[in-house]
């Protein structure tokens, strides 16, 4: 019983403890629910944080005032792969119907294949649309003669998915091209006007031919390009001269710009048709580049001053319209009309005409080109071409004109001889020698140089009073004697051969006679036997 009572008490204690635990659990749950109700509701979200690594703006989008010269040079070297600094640059923004930003550079040196790939695709200008590179092989961005310009163009008016076909037909691109050309020429003009002339001299030495090609390819900008040309002259043989400087120091009565073309300054200066021009103090431009004469054909005038090639016929000074000068020329033509006709008949088709000159002082005569066709310098250039057309040379070849100096003693003496003895061979040889010498001095090549050499030797003999009619070289005498001996020996051999031949023929006739006689005797014996 006692044990049962103890067990019951223990059960009661356990039940009471369980009840206490249950009450506590209920209370804790209630408290947790209350706390959960008080807490705000949460949810998970992914948040990205961006950090700008390249915080440098494109150089062409910045203001030119904020960009240092070193930055321009570094940018040029990066896009052109060149190691030299550029001669100049222009940083601008195009506004108006088309908005774009651009930086253009003038290289410090010309590539070695500048003209070998002249008509190939150029990748010097890079086209961007909203700072995204579209292409660097679009050749219509600049004309061919500006293929040395490097730079970038960024426009917001072109679509990002633009194609080459769309670019070629885009009016926006045509406007951009026009503004790029204008800015490029303006940049070159500003380089030319710098106080330091070495920069433009370096540019012109490298890219002067491109400017001259521009005269032939871009007629719209012909005047702007003409201001960039540089030449040597009779008064500026070492330093290059611009056309503006030339016109600024022209004589008061000078109405034209005079020029002459040749292989070098020294060669041009020695030409006889420049004598009176230089004597009167007129300045003459010297065109020494082979492309110069092509370019000047496109540039007919500059600042209302016409260009005149002094190597062509029909040259007149500005004061030759005076009545006194015309009267004097008329008297001279009447005095020398027989010489002019005689000289033209003697030369025949070698010249188109023979006239009196108004520009010679020291030289007796000069050969000049006609108004049309090649000049002497152009003929030299065309003949040097590897694939020159000889048929075209015959068609385009210059019609030469022989100009005589009526005040020179040689021409005056020749005039007297042709009047008194027009058939004198000595006068004809002198006239032909004069013409050949003048042609060489004017830059022409002779068709028959051997005849010219013979006339020169004849003139030397006349000057030294040497009689060459009875003179013979020792070698000629020896050769002649040897030939005579060989001829005598041949005659002797022929005589011996003829004698032997006659002996053989005599022997043959004798043999034939003997055979005939023997045959006759034999026949007679046969006849006797038969009888």
QUIGILIN-V777430 format. One record per residue. RES is the residue in one small letter. SS is DSSP state (H for helix, E for strand, - for the rest). PHI is phi as a letter, one per 30 degrees, with the letter a starting at -180 (* if undefined). OMEGA is omega in whole degrees, -180 to 180 (999 if undefined). Layout:
RES,SS,PHI,OMEGA / RES,SS,PHI,OMEGA
This chain:
x,-,*,179 / x,H,e,-180 / x,H,d,179 / x,H,d,180 / x,H,d,180 / x,H,d,-179 / x,H,d,179 / x,H,d,179 / x,H,d,-179 / x,H,d,178 / x,H,d,180 / x,H,d,180 / x,H,d,-180 / x,H,d,179 / x,H,d,179 / x,H,d,180 / x,H,d,179 / x,H,d,179 / x,H,d,179 / x,H,d,179 / x,H,d,180 / x,H,d,179 / x,H,d,179 / x,H,d,180 / x,H,d,180 / x,H,d,180 / x,H,d,179 / x,H,d,179 / x,H,d,179 / x,H,d,179 / x,H,d,179 / x,H,d,178 / x,H,d,178 / x,H,d,179 / x,H,d,179 / x,H,d,178 / x,H,d,179 / x,H,d,-178 / x,-,d,176 / x,-,d,178 / x,-,d,-179 / x,-,b,174 / x,-,b,-177 / x,-,d,177 / x,-,b,178 / x,-,c,-179 / x,-,c,179 / x,-,c,176 / x,-,c,-178 / x,-,c,177 / x,-,c,-178 / x,-,d,-179 / x,-,d,-179 / x,-,c,-178 / x,-,c,180 / x,-,c,179 / x,-,d,174 / x,-,e,-172 / x,H,d,-179 / x,H,d,178 / x,H,d,-179 / x,-,d,178 / x,-,d,179 / x,H,e,179 / x,H,d,-176 / x,H,c,-177 / x,-,c,179 / x,-,d,180 / x,H,d,179 / x,H,d,179 / x,H,d,177 / x,H,d,-179 / x,H,d,179 / x,H,d,179 / x,H,d,178 / x,H,d,-180 / x,H,d,-179 / x,H,d,-175 / x,H,d,-176 / x,H,c,-177 / x,-,i,179 / x,-,c,-179 / x,-,c,179 / x,-,c,177 / x,-,d,179 / x,-,d,177 / x,-,d,-180 / x,E,a,178 / x,E,a,175 / x,E,b,-179 / x,E,b,-173 / x,E,b,176 / x,E,b,178 / x,E,d,-179 / x,-,b,-179 / x,-,j,-180 / x,-,d,177 / x,-,b,178 / x,-,c,178 / x,E,a,177 / x,E,b,-174 / x,E,a,170 / x,E,b,179 / x,E,b,-177 / x,E,b,172 / x,E,c,-177 / x,-,d,179 / x,-,d,-180 / x,-,a,179 / x,-,c,175 / x,-,d,-175 / x,-,d,-179 / x,-,c,-176 / x,-,d,-177 / x,-,c,175 / x,-,d,179 / x,-,c,-174 / x,-,d,-177 / x,-,c,176 / x,-,d,-180 / x,-,d,180 / x,-,c,180 / x,-,c,-179 / x,-,d,-179 / x,E,c,-180 / x,E,c,-179 / x,E,c,177 / x,E,c,171 / x,E,b,-177 / x,-,h,177 / x,-,i,175 / x,E,c,-178 / x,E,d,179 / x,E,c,-180 / x,E,a,172 / x,-,b,-180 / x,-,b,-180 / x,-,c,-171 / x,H,d,-178 / x,H,d,-179 / x,H,d,177 / x,-,b,177 / x,-,d,-174 / x,H,d,-175 / x,H,d,175 / x,H,c,-176 / x,-,d,179 / x,-,c,-178 / x,E,d,176 / x,E,c,177 / x,E,l,-180 / x,E,b,175 / x,E,b,-178 / x,E,b,-178 / x,E,b,176 / x,-,c,-176 / x,-,c,177 / x,-,c,178 / x,-,d,-179 / x,-,d,-178 / x,-,c,-178 / x,-,d,179 / x,-,c,-180 / x,H,d,180 / x,H,d,179 / x,H,d,179 / x,H,d,-177 / x,H,d,-178 / x,-,c,-175 / x,-,d,175 / x,H,d,178 / x,H,d,-179 / x,H,d,178 / x,H,d,177 / x,H,d,178 / x,H,d,180 / x,H,d,-179 / x,H,d,180 / x,H,d,178 / x,H,d,179 / x,H,d,180 / x,H,d,180 / x,H,d,179 / x,H,d,180 / x,H,d,176 / x,H,d,178 / x,H,d,179 / x,H,d,178 / x,H,d,178 / x,H,d,176 / x,H,d,-179 / x,H,d,-177 / x,-,c,177 / x,-,d,177 / x,-,d,176 / x,-,d,-176 / x,H,d,-178 / x,H,d,-179 / x,H,d,-180 / x,H,d,177 / x,H,d,177 / x,H,d,177 / x,H,d,-175 / x,H,d,176 / x,H,d,-177 / x,H,d,-171 / x,H,b,179 / x,H,d,179 / x,H,d,178 / x,H,d,179 / x,H,d,-180 / x,H,d,174 / x,H,d,178 / x,H,d,177 / x,H,d,-179 / x,H,d,-174 / x,H,c,-173 / x,-,b,-179 / x,H,d,-179 / x,H,d,-179 / x,H,c,-175 / x,H,d,-178 / x,H,d,178 / x,H,d,179 / x,H,d,180 / x,H,d,180 / x,-,d,180 / x,-,c,-178 / x,-,d,178 / x,-,b,-179 / x,E,b,165 / x,E,d,-180 / x,E,b,180 / x,-,d,179 / x,-,c,179 / x,E,b,-174 / x,E,d,-178 / x,E,c,-177 / x,E,c,178 / x,E,d,-174 / x,E,b,176 / x,-,d,179 / x,H,d,177 / x,H,d,177 / x,H,d,180 / x,H,d,-179 / x,H,d,180 / x,H,d,-180 / x,-,c,175 / x,-,d,176 / x,-,d,-176 / x,-,d,-177 / x,-,c,-179 / x,-,d,-177 / x,-,c,-175 / x,E,b,175 / x,E,c,-176 / x,E,c,176 / x,E,b,177 / x,E,b,-176 / x,E,c,179 / x,-,a,-177 / x,-,d,-178 / x,-,a,179 / x,H,d,-179 / x,H,d,180 / x,H,d,-179 / x,H,d,-176 / x,H,d,-179 / x,-,d,-178 / x,-,d,-177 / x,H,d,-176 / x,H,d,176 / x,H,c,-170 / x,H,e,-176 / x,H,d,177 / x,H,d,180 / x,H,d,179 / x,H,d,180 / x,-,d,176 / x,-,i,177 / x,-,d,179 / x,-,c,-178 / x,E,c,176 / x,E,d,179 / x,E,c,-179 / x,E,c,-175 / x,-,c,179 / x,-,d,-179 / x,-,e,-178 / x,-,d,-175 / x,H,d,-175 / x,H,d,174 / x,H,d,-176 / x,H,d,-177 / x,H,d,175 / x,H,d,178 / x,H,d,-177 / x,-,c,-175 / x,-,d,-179 / x,E,a,179 / x,E,b,-177 / x,-,h,178 / x,-,i,176 / x,E,c,-179 / x,E,d,176 / x,E,d,180 / x,E,b,175 / x,E,d,-174 / x,-,d,178 / x,-,d,179 / x,E,c,-179 / x,-,d,176 / x,-,i,-179 / x,-,d,178 / x,-,b,172 / x,-,d,-176 / x,-,d,-179 / x,-,c,-176 / x,-,d,176 / x,-,d,179 / x,-,d,-179 / x,H,d,-179 / x,H,d,179 / x,H,d,179 / x,H,d,179 / x,H,d,178 / x,H,d,178 / x,H,d,179 / x,H,d,179 / x,H,d,180 / x,H,d,178 / x,H,d,178 / x,H,d,-179 / x,H,d,-175 / x,-,c,-177 / x,H,d,178 / x,H,d,179 / x,H,d,-179 / x,H,d,179 / x,H,d,-180 / x,H,d,-179 / x,H,d,180 / x,H,d,178 / x,H,d,-180 / x,H,d,-178 / x,H,d,177 / x,H,i,-176 / x,H,d,180 / x,H,d,179 / x,-,b,177 / x,-,d,179 / x,E,a,177 / x,E,b,-176 / x,E,b,174 / x,E,d,-175 / x,-,c,176 / x,-,c,-176 / x,-,b,179 / x,-,c,177 / x,-,b,-177 / x,-,c,-177 / x,-,d,179 / x,-,d,-179 / x,E,a,179 / x,E,a,177 / x,E,c,-179 / x,E,c,-179 / x,E,d,175 / x,-,d,-180 / x,-,d,-178 / x,-,b,-179 / x,-,j,-177 / x,-,d,168 / x,-,d,180 / x,H,d,179 / x,H,d,179 / x,H,d,176 / x,H,d,178 / x,H,d,-180 / x,H,d,-177 / x,H,d,179 / x,H,d,179 / x,-,d,-180 / x,-,d,-178 / x,-,d,-177 / x,-,c,-180 / x,-,d,-179 / x,-,c,-178 / x,H,d,177 / x,H,d,178 / x,H,d,178 / x,H,d,178 / x,H,d,-180 / x,H,d,-176 / x,H,c,-180 / x,-,e,-175 / x,-,d,172 / x,-,d,-172 / x,-,d,175 / x,E,b,179 / x,E,c,178 / x,E,c,-179 / x,E,c,178 / x,-,c,-175 / x,-,d,-179 / x,-,c,-178 / x,-,d,-178 / x,H,d,-180 / x,H,d,-180 / x,H,d,178 / x,H,d,178 / x,H,d,179 / x,H,d,177 / x,H,d,178 / x,H,d,-178 / x,H,d,-178 / x,H,d,178 / x,H,d,-177 / x,H,d,-178 / x,-,b,-177 / x,-,d,-179 / x,-,c,-179 / x,-,d,-177 / x,H,d,179 / x,H,d,177 / x,H,d,178 / x,H,d,179 / x,H,d,178 / x,H,d,-179 / x,H,d,179 / x,H,d,178 / x,H,d,176 / x,H,d,-178 / x,H,d,-180 / x,H,d,180 / x,H,d,179 / x,H,d,179 / x,H,d,178 / x,H,d,-179 / x,H,d,179 / x,-,d,176 / x,-,j,180 / x,-,d,174 / x,-,c,-176 / x,-,d,178 / x,-,d,-179 / x,-,b,-179 / x,H,d,179 / x,H,d,178 / x,H,d,177 / x,H,d,179 / x,H,d,179 / x,H,d,180 / x,H,d,177 / x,H,d,178 / x,H,d,178 / x,H,d,179 / x,H,d,177 / x,H,d,179 / x,H,d,178 / x,H,d,-179 / x,H,d,-179 / x,H,c,180 / x,-,h,180 / x,-,c,178 / x,-,c,-178 / x,-,c,-178 / x,-,d,-178 / x,-,c,-179 / x,-,c,177 / x,-,b,179 / x,-,d,180 / x,H,e,180 / x,H,d,178 / x,H,d,179 / x,H,d,-179 / x,H,d,179 / x,H,d,-180 / x,H,d,178 / x,H,d,178 / x,H,d,179 / x,H,d,179 / x,H,d,178 / x,H,d,179 / x,H,d,179 / x,H,d,177 / x,H,d,179 / x,H,d,178 / x,H,d,179 / x,H,d,177 / x,H,d,179 / x,H,d,178 / x,H,d,178 / x,H,d,178 / x,H,d,179 / x,H,d,179 / x,H,d,178 / x,H,d,177 / x,H,d,-180 / x,H,d,178 / x,H,d,179 / x,H,d,-180 / x,H,d,180 / x,H,d,178 / x,H,d,179 / x,H,d,180 / x,H,d,177 / x,H,d,178 / x,H,d,-180 / x,H,d,179 / x,H,d,180 / x,H,d,180 / x,H,d,-180 / x,H,d,180 / x,H,d,-180 / x,H,d,-180 / x,H,d,180 / x,H,d,180 / x,H,d,179 / x,H,d,-180 / x,H,d,179 / x,H,d,179 / x,H,d,179 / x,H,d,178 / x,H,d,179 / x,H,d,178 / x,H,d,180 / x,H,d,179 / x,H,d,179 / x,-,d,999
